[in-house]
Amino acid sequence: MFGVFTKNPMSAIVISLLTALSLWAPNFIAPLQVKDNVPMMPLEQWLMALVELSPLASTVAAFLLTYLLAAMLFRMGVAHFFSQEQKYFPPFVMVLICSAFPVQKCLNGSYIAALFFMLGLFHLLKVYRSERVFVSIFTAAIYLSVASLFSASAIFLLLLFPVALPLLHAPTSWRDWVIALCGVGLPYLYASAFFFLAEGNALLIFHRLYECLFQLSSWIFENGRMEEWVYWGYLLLLVALAMLMLTREMLTSHIKEKKIYTLFIWGFFIMLVVLVALPSGSVLLMPLMAIPASVLISNYLSITRYRFLASVMFWGLIALTYVVQYCSVALST
C-alpha cells in the first residue's frame, strides 16, 4: 500500500498533486469570498487586505502554501526523524487534512502562522545536542511569537517551550529561559511600538490578542453536518491509536525519536484544546493542527504490524476527505 510513497519519489509527488487538485478543483472553479467581519491580528489583517479583492488569488495562495508546508514537513522529517518508510507519507497526510473543509481553502492567517510554526520547529529541533543552543532557542521563540501575530491561537504553541527545553536540552539552565522569553517578547515589542506610534497606545496589541482569542467563531463546523463530526472523530481515533502505539515503541526507540514524538504529541494536544475550549476555535486552524497530526498518523500507519487494518484506515481517511469536501460543495450549489 505504501510502496508508492517509499520506492518512487516522482510517483509520490504526482499522486499527492493529483489528489490535492481533485480536492481543490471546486474551489478553483467557485472560490469562496474572504470573510473579514471578525477581529484579526495586525499581520493577518494586512494579509487579508491584500487578497480579499480576489477570492481566486486567495484560493491559489492557500493551495501553494499547503504544498509549501508539506515540502517543509518532508525536509524536516528527513533531517531529523522520518524513516525510509515514512519519507513522503506525512506530507501526503497533511495535504489531505488541509484539503477536507472547503472553508480552509481561502488564505487566512493560520496558513502563515503554520509556516512560522514549522520554521520554529526547525530551530527547536536543532536544540538537541547542538553547540549553538542559545541561537536556536532565540530563533525558534521569535518564529513562534511571530506566528501568533498572524493567528492569535498560535500563541498557545509557546507552551511547547516548557516541554521542549527540558526534553531536548537537559539539564536546562536559567539562561535558556531568559533567551526564550527575549525571543518571544521581541515581535510583541515591535508590535507595541507600532501601535504606540500609530494609535498612541502600546497596549492595543494585547487588547487585539484578547479579542481574537475570545471572539465567538461561527466556523467550528461549517454546517454542523454529520460527516464533519465523523471526520473529526476519525482523525482523533487515528491520533489516539498512534499515541498508544508510540507508548509501546518508545521502549525500544532511539532517544532522539522519543523526544521528538513527545513534542509532536504535546503540539497536537495544545491545538486540540484550543479548538475545543476557545470560542475562537474553528476549522480555519486546521493547518496548525495538521502538522503534528500528520506526523503521528503517518507514523502509526507506516510501522504498525496490522497491515490490513492500516490499509483500511488509510483508505477510510481518503474517502472521508472526499465525502466532506464534495458534500459541502453539493449543499452550496
N, C-alpha and C positions, 0 to 999 in steps of 0.2 A: 504493500500500500504506500509506504513512504519512500520507495525506491526513487521516484521521480524527484524527491527533494534531497537526495543524497548522492546519486550517481551522475546526474547530468545537470550542471548549473543552468544551461540555457533552457532546458525543459522546465525547470522550476520557475525561472523568470517569466517564460511565456505563459505558463498556466496561471501564475499569480496575476499577470497583467490581464489575461482574458477574463478571469474570474472577476477582477475588480471592474473592468469595463462593462461586463454584463450586469453588475450590481449598480453601477453608477449611471448607466445609459439613460434611464428615465429622468434622472435629474439633469443630465446634459440637455435633454430634449425640452424639458419643462422645469428649469431651475427654480428653486424656492426664493422668494423675496426675503431679503435680510430683515430681521426684526430688530429695532433699536429702541423699544419702549421700556427697557429695563435698565437699572443702574449698571454702569460699566466702569471698570478700572481705567485709568487715564490712557495707558498704551492701547488697550483694547478699543477704547472709544475712537482714538485716532485711526486705528487699523480699520474699523468698521466704516469710518467716514470715507476711506479710500475705495471700498468695494461695494458700498450699498447702492451705488448708481448702476451697477451691472451685476445682476444675480448670476449670469453665466460666468463672469470672471471670478465671482466668489466661489462657485462650484468647482471650476477648474483649479483655482488656488488650493482649495481644500483637498482635492484629489492628488495634486502634486505634493502637498505637504504630507499626506498619508503615506505616499511612496517614499518620501524623504525620511520619515520616521522609521519605516520598515528597513530602509537601507542602513540607517544608523544603528538599529537594533541588530542587524546582521553583523555589522562591523564590530560592535561592542561584544557580541557573543563570541565571535571568532577570536577576538583578542583576549577574552577573559575566561569564558566558561562553557561555551557550546561544544558538544561533542560532534563528531563527524555526522552522526545520525540526525542531529538537530540543526544543522547548519542553516538550511533555507526554510525550515518549517516554522519557527517562531514568527518571522516576518509575514508569512502567509496567513497565520492565525490572526495576527494583528490587523492585517488588511481586512479579513472577514469581520472582525469585531467592529472596526471603524466604518464598515460599509452596510451595517444592518439597518439602522434607523435613518430614514430619509432626511430628517431634520439635522442630522450630523453633517450632511453634505453641502453645507454652506460655510464659508470661512467665518470663524469666530475665535475669540481669544484663547480657547482651550487648545487649539492646534499649535499656536505659537508657544503657549505655556508648556505643552508636551515636548516641543522642540528644545526648550531651555531645560526642562526636566531631564531629557536624555543627555544633554551636554553636562548637566550637573552630575548625573550618574557616571559618565565617562571619567570625570575627575575624582569622584568619590571612590570609585573602584581602584584608582591609582594610589590611594592612601595605603593599601595593603602592601607591606614590605617595600615602601618607597623611600628614597633618600630625600625627596622634596615634599615632605608631608605637609608643611605649612602652606606651600604654594597650592597644592591640590585641594586642601581643605578650604582655603580662602576662595579659590576659583569656583569650586562646587557651590559654596554658600552664595556667591554672587549670582550664579546662574539660577539657582532655585529661588532666590529672592526676586530676581527679575521675572521669573515665571509668574509669580503672584501679582505682578503689575499688569499682566495680560489676563489672568483668570484668578479672581480672588480666592477661590477654593484651593488653589495650588499652594497657598501659604501654609497649609497643614502638612505639606510634604517636607517642610523644615523639621518636622518631628522625626524624620529619618536620621538626623544627626545624633540625637541621644542613643539611637540604636547602632548606627554605622560606625561611629568613632570607637566605642569600646570593642566592637566586633573586628574592625579592620585595622585598628592601631592600638593594640594593648601592650603595655599599660598606657592609658590616656593621661596626659598632663593638663594642667590648668591652661597652659599656653594654647593647646588645641581648641579649647572652648572660647578663649578670647579671640583667636583668629577667626573661628566660625562666626561669632557674634559680629565682628567687624565686617566680614563679608556679607552677612545678612543685612546689616544696617546701612551699608553704603548705598545701594539703589534707593532706599527709602530716604536717605539723607538728601540725595539729589532731587527726588520727587518732592520732598518737603520744601526745599529751596525754590523749586519751580513754582509751587503753589503760593509760597510767600511773595515771590516777585509778581506773579500774575494775579493773585486774589487777595494778598495781604494777610493770609492765614496759613501758616506752615502745617497746621494740624488737619487741614482739609483732606489730605491723602488718607488719614486714618478714619475720618468720617466716611469717606467714599468706600474704604475697605469694609467697614461695618455695614453700610447699606447693601453692598454687593453680596455679602455673606448671608444676610438675613432677609433679603427681599424674596418673597414667595415666587417660585418659578412655576410656570404652567406646563413645563416640558419634562416633568418627571417621567411620564409616559405620554407619547404623542396623542393617543386617543383612548388610552386605558383598555386596549383590547386584550383578549386572552392570549393571543400569540406573542404579544410583547412580554407579558408576565412569564409565559413559558420560556421565552428566550433568556430572560434574566435568570430564571431559576436553573436553566440548563447550564449557563455559564458558571453559576455558583456551585452547581454539582460537580462540574469538571475541575474547578479550582479546589474544592474540598477533597476530591479524590487525589488530586495532585499533591496536596499537603499531607494527606495520610500516607501516601507512598514515600514522600520525602522523609517523613519521620522514621521510616524503616531504612531507607537508603543512606541516611546521614551517618549511620553507624559505620559504614564502610566507605563513604565518600572521602575525597580529598578535603583537607581543612579549608582551602580557599572556596571550593564549591559549597560547602556547608554555610560559610559566612555569607556568600553572595545570594544563595537561595533564601536564606533567612531574611536578608534585606528586602528581597522582592516580595516575600510573604507579608512583611510589615507594610511595604508600599501599597500592596493590594488592600490590606485591612484599612489603612488610612483613607484611601479613596472610597472604599465601601461605606465606611462610617459617614464620610462627607455626603455621599449620595443619599443615604438613608436618613441621617439625622438633621442635616441642614435644610432650611426652607428653600435655599437656592439650588439644591442638588437636582440635576437633570441629566438627560441623555447627552447633552452638549459636552459633558465632562468625560464621555467615553474614551476619547483619545488618551487622556491621562491614565484611566484605569486599564486601558488595553495594553499598556507597556508591561506592567508586572503580570497581568492575567495571561497574556500570550506566552510569556516565558514559562510560567508554571504549567499551563495546559499542554504546551508542546513537549515539555519535559516528561510529563506523565504519559502522553500518547506515544512518545517515541521509545521509551525504555520499559514500559510495563510488560510483564510476562504474559498478560492476557491479550494476545494479539487480535483475536476475533472481536473481543469487546472493544478494544481500542479502535478497530476499523469501523464498527457500528457507531461509536460515539463521534468519530471524525466526520463520517458522512451525515450524521444527525446534526452536527454543528453547521455544516454547509447547507443542508436542507432547510433548517430553521432560519438561517440568514436570508435565504431567498424568500421564504414564506413571509417574514416580517417586512422585507423590502417591497415585494410585489403586492401584498395585501394592502399595504399603505397606499401604494400607487393606485390600486383598483378603487379604493374608497374615495380617493381625492378626485377621481375622474368620473 
